[in-house]
Amino acid sequence: MSFLATNETLLLVHRDMPPVTRQKRYDLMLTPQFYIFKKESLPVSYTYQAVKLAPSILDELTGDGEYSYAAIKEEDGWALIAYDMAKIEAFLEEKGLPRHLINKIYFAQQSKEQFKHPVSVDEKNALVTVDDTVVMLPKSIVGEEECGILTNAFRPDKGISPSQSRSSLVTQKQAILLSLFLLLLAAAFLAEGIRYQKAIASVEQKLESAKSKYPQLQNKSSMVLRSLYASNHAIDTEQRRIRDTLKSISKLTSKASKIDSLKVDTKGYEATIATDKKHIADLKKYARSKRLAVAENNSSLVLKGGF
């Protein structure tokens, strides 16, 4: 798939068009015979908002059929368009152009500036912009000698993809940028997936290495291993807490202080430190800095707390 593909041949679609003999993809320029047009001043800023309002505004102008809608922002309002894609495709099938060869669809109204000079449609008719609207008139009125021909210069920037029945107009540039963004996103997901795969492989390798060092872990399920880890981790955390408490209490002893009694178990700790009155305040301050619970006692330092 190439993002730099050139535009397809621009084919002018009208009721008396000749059969399509060359089987290739075409971009279509629809004449007013194949769409309903109305200009409205709407209090909206975005195309999708105007498209939502189009069915109710154009309802009285549309007949039987499955209509799709488009909106074109103009300087003094919105050009609202209704078109029946099924009828257009059926007409082109009769002319020898199957639906799978339709690339983009444009409306003559989108190129109203180009049609200020009459453009030939067939032997009898021409397209011309009158009062800011592209209409089809007999050449006898506009003057056959003044008519030009349709070229790629008439191609608007925005077109509709019929295969997806879009109700809003999308530029080729926007489609390319969106495709590139999706490709970059896919590449990022792929890179992230590879990184996770490597991380998982590393963890599994470490796990197998640990199992080889401890035969009792062989053939244990991941659930059992997680249970063993949680249990051992809890025991290790508890023992570390006891060691840290004993270390903090031991630092309260000096030439002026000594431990009279000490009890430490899994539930908590209780210690009495004998000292003189002038050192009690300093010892209390240090004990509190180590998050040890200090009990009130004027003659000695009493520590008592739980884990």
C-alpha positions in Angstrom: 0.0 0.0 0.0 1.5 3.4 -1.0 0.7 6.6 0.8 2.0 8.6 -2.1 -0.5 7.2 -4.6 -1.6 9.8 -7.2 -5.2 10.9 -7.7 -7.4 8.8 -10.0 -8.9 10.1 -13.2 -11.7 12.6 -12.5 -14.9 11.5 -14.2 -17.8 13.9 -14.6 -21.1 12.0 -13.7 -24.3 13.2 -15.4 -27.4 11.5 -16.8 -26.4 11.5 -20.4 -22.7 10.5 -19.9 -21.3 8.0 -22.3 -20.5 4.4 -21.2 -17.3 3.9 -19.3 -15.1 1.7 -21.5 -11.9 1.7 -19.6 -11.9 -0.5 -16.5 -9.9 1.4 -13.9 -10.4 3.4 -10.7 -12.1 6.8 -11.0 -12.7 9.8 -8.8 -16.2 11.1 -9.5 -17.4 14.7 -9.9 -21.1 14.6 -9.3 -23.3 17.1 -11.2 -26.4 18.6 -9.4 -28.4 15.8 -11.1 -27.1 13.4 -8.4 -27.3 15.4 -5.2 -29.6 17.8 -3.4 -28.2 21.0 -2.2 -29.2 23.8 0.2 -27.3 26.6 1.7 -27.9 27.4 5.4 -26.4 29.7 8.0 -26.0 27.4 11.0 -24.8 28.2 14.6 -22.1 25.5 14.5 -18.3 25.4 14.0 -17.5 21.9 13.0 -18.5 19.8 10.0 -19.8 16.8 12.0 -22.2 19.2 13.7 -23.5 20.5 10.4 -23.9 17.0 9.0 -26.1 16.0 12.0 -28.4 18.9 11.2 -28.5 18.2 7.5 -31.2 15.4 7.5 -33.8 17.6 9.2 -33.0 20.6 7.0 -33.1 18.7 3.7 -36.0 16.3 4.6 -38.5 18.2 2.5 -36.2 18.0 -0.5 -35.4 14.3 -0.4 -37.6 11.6 -1.8 -37.5 7.8 -1.4 -34.0 6.3 -0.9 -31.2 5.9 1.6 -29.6 9.2 1.7 -26.2 10.1 3.1 -25.2 13.7 4.0 -22.2 16.0 3.6 -21.5 19.6 4.7 -19.1 22.1 3.1 -18.0 25.2 5.1 -18.3 28.3 3.0 -17.6 31.9 3.9 -21.2 32.9 4.5 -22.6 29.6 5.8 -22.8 25.9 5.2 -23.5 24.0 2.0 -25.6 21.0 3.0 -25.8 18.1 0.5 -27.9 14.9 0.4 -27.0 12.0 -2.0 -28.2 8.5 -2.5 -25.1 6.3 -2.9 -27.0 3.2 -3.9 -28.7 5.0 -6.8 -25.4 6.5 -7.9 -23.7 3.1 -7.9 -26.7 1.5 -9.8 -26.5 4.2 -12.5 -22.7 3.8 -12.9 -23.1 0.0 -13.1 -25.4 0.6 -16.1 -22.7 2.8 -17.6 -20.1 0.1 -17.2 -18.4 1.3 -14.0 -18.7 -1.3 -11.1 -18.8 0.1 -7.6 -15.4 -1.4 -6.6 -13.7 1.0 -9.1 -15.1 4.1 -7.5 -12.4 5.8 -5.5 -13.5 9.2 -4.2 -16.6 11.3 -4.7 -16.7 15.1 -5.1 -19.6 17.5 -5.6 -19.6 20.2 -8.3 -20.6 22.7 -5.6 -17.3 22.1 -3.9 -15.6 23.7 -6.9 -18.0 26.6 -7.4 -15.1 29.0 -8.0 -13.9 26.9 -10.9 -17.3 26.8 -12.5 -17.7 30.6 -12.7 -16.6 30.1 -16.3 -19.0 27.6 -18.0 -17.7 24.0 -18.3 -19.1 21.6 -21.0 -21.1 18.6 -19.7 -22.3 17.2 -23.1 -23.4 18.5 -26.4 -26.4 20.4 -25.0 -25.5 21.3 -21.4 -22.9 23.1 -19.3 -22.1 23.6 -15.6 -21.8 27.2 -14.4 -21.9 29.0 -11.0 -25.0 31.2 -10.7 -25.6 33.1 -7.5 -23.0 31.1 -5.7 -24.6 27.8 -6.7 -23.3 25.4 -9.4 -26.2 24.6 -11.8 -26.6 22.8 -15.1 -27.9 25.1 -18.0 -28.4 24.6 -21.7 -25.4 25.8 -23.8 -27.8 27.9 -25.8 -28.0 30.1 -22.7 -24.4 30.2 -21.5 -22.9 30.2 -25.1 -21.3 27.1 -26.4 -18.2 28.8 -27.6 -17.4 30.0 -24.1 -17.4 26.5 -22.5 -14.3 25.0 -21.1 -13.6 21.3 -20.1 -13.3 19.5 -16.8 -9.6 19.0 -15.7 -7.8 18.0 -12.6 -7.7 21.6 -11.6 -11.4 21.2 -10.6 -10.6 18.5 -8.0 -11.5 19.7 -4.5 -9.2 19.1 -1.5 -11.8 16.9 0.3 -13.6 13.8 -1.0 -15.9 11.1 0.2 -15.0 7.4 0.3 -18.2 5.6 -0.8 -17.1 2.2 0.6 -17.4 3.5 4.1 -20.5 5.8 3.5 -18.8 8.6 5.4 -21.1 11.5 6.2 -18.2 13.9 6.6 -15.5 15.0 4.1 -11.9 13.7 4.7 -8.8 15.1 3.0 -6.2 12.8 1.6 -3.6 14.5 3.8 -5.7 13.7 6.9 -6.0 10.0 5.8 -2.3 9.7 5.3 -1.5 11.3 8.7 -4.0 9.0 10.4 -2.5 6.0 8.7 1.0 7.0 9.8 -0.2 7.6 13.3 -1.8 4.1 13.4 1.4 2.6 12.1 3.5 4.3 14.7 1.0 3.2 17.4 1.3 -0.4 16.2 5.1 -0.2 16.2 5.0 1.1 19.8 2.7 -1.8 20.9 5.0 -4.3 19.1 8.1 -2.8 20.9 6.3 -2.9 24.2 5.2 -6.4 23.7 8.8 -7.5 22.9 10.0 -5.7 26.0 7.4 -7.5 28.2 8.3 -10.8 26.6 11.9 -10.4 27.4 11.1 -9.3 31.0 8.9 -12.4 31.4 11.7 -14.7 30.0 14.2 -13.1 32.4 11.8 -13.7 35.4 11.2 -17.3 34.3 15.0 -17.9 34.0 15.6 -16.5 37.5 12.8 -18.8 38.8 14.3 -21.8 37.2 17.7 -20.9 38.6 16.2 -20.6 42.1 14.5 -24.0 41.7 17.8 -25.6 40.7 19.4 -24.4 43.9 16.5 -25.6 46.1 15.3 -29.1 45.0 12.3 -28.9 47.3 10.9 -26.2 44.9 11.0 -28.5 41.9 7.6 -29.3 40.4 5.8 -26.8 42.6 3.0 -24.8 40.9 3.2 -21.0 40.7 0.3 -20.8 43.2 2.4 -22.8 45.8 5.5 -20.8 45.1 3.5 -17.5 45.6 2.2 -18.9 48.9 5.7 -19.9 50.1 7.0 -16.4 49.1 4.2 -14.6 50.9 4.7 -16.7 54.0 8.5 -16.4 54.1 8.3 -12.7 53.3 5.9 -12.1 56.3 8.3 -14.0 58.6 11.3 -12.2 57.3 9.5 -8.8 57.8 8.5 -9.7 61.3 12.1 -10.8 62.3 13.5 -7.6 60.7 11.1 -5.5 62.8 12.2 -7.3 66.0 15.9 -6.9 65.2 15.4 -3.2 64.4 13.6 -2.7 67.8 16.4 -4.5 69.7 19.0 -2.4 68.0 17.2 0.9 68.8 16.8 -0.2 72.5 20.5 -1.2 72.8 21.5 2.3 71.7 19.8 3.7 74.8 22.4 2.1 77.1 25.6 3.9 78.1 27.8 4.5 81.2 24.9 6.4 82.7 22.2 3.9 81.8 21.6 0.2 81.7 18.8 -2.2 80.8 17.1 -3.6 83.9 14.6 -5.7 82.1 13.8 -6.6 78.5 11.1 -8.6 76.8 10.6 -8.8 73.0 8.3 -11.2 71.1 6.1 -11.2 68.0 3.4 -9.2 69.8 5.6 -6.3 71.1 8.3 -5.2 73.4 8.7 -4.1 77.0 11.9 -2.7 78.5 13.1 -0.8 81.6 16.2 1.3 81.5 17.7 2.5 84.7 19.4 5.9 84.7 19.6 9.1 86.7 17.1 11.9 86.4 19.3 14.2 84.4 19.6 11.8 81.6 15.9 10.7 81.4 14.8 13.6 79.2 17.6 12.9 76.6 16.9 9.2 76.5 13.1 9.8 76.0 13.9 12.2 73.2 16.1 9.6 71.4 13.5 6.8 72.0 10.7 8.8 70.5 13.0 9.6 67.5 13.2 5.8 66.9 9.4 5.5 67.2 9.7 3.7 70.5 6.7 4.0 72.8 7.7 5.7 76.1 5.7 5.2 79.3 5.7 7.9 82.0 8.1 7.1 84.9 10.1 9.6 86.8 12.7 7.2 88.2 13.5 5.2 85.1 12.8 5.0 81.3 10.1 2.5 80.5 9.4 1.4 76.9 6.4 -0.5 76.0 4.7 -1.0 72.6 3.4 -3.4 70.0 4.3 -4.3 66.4 
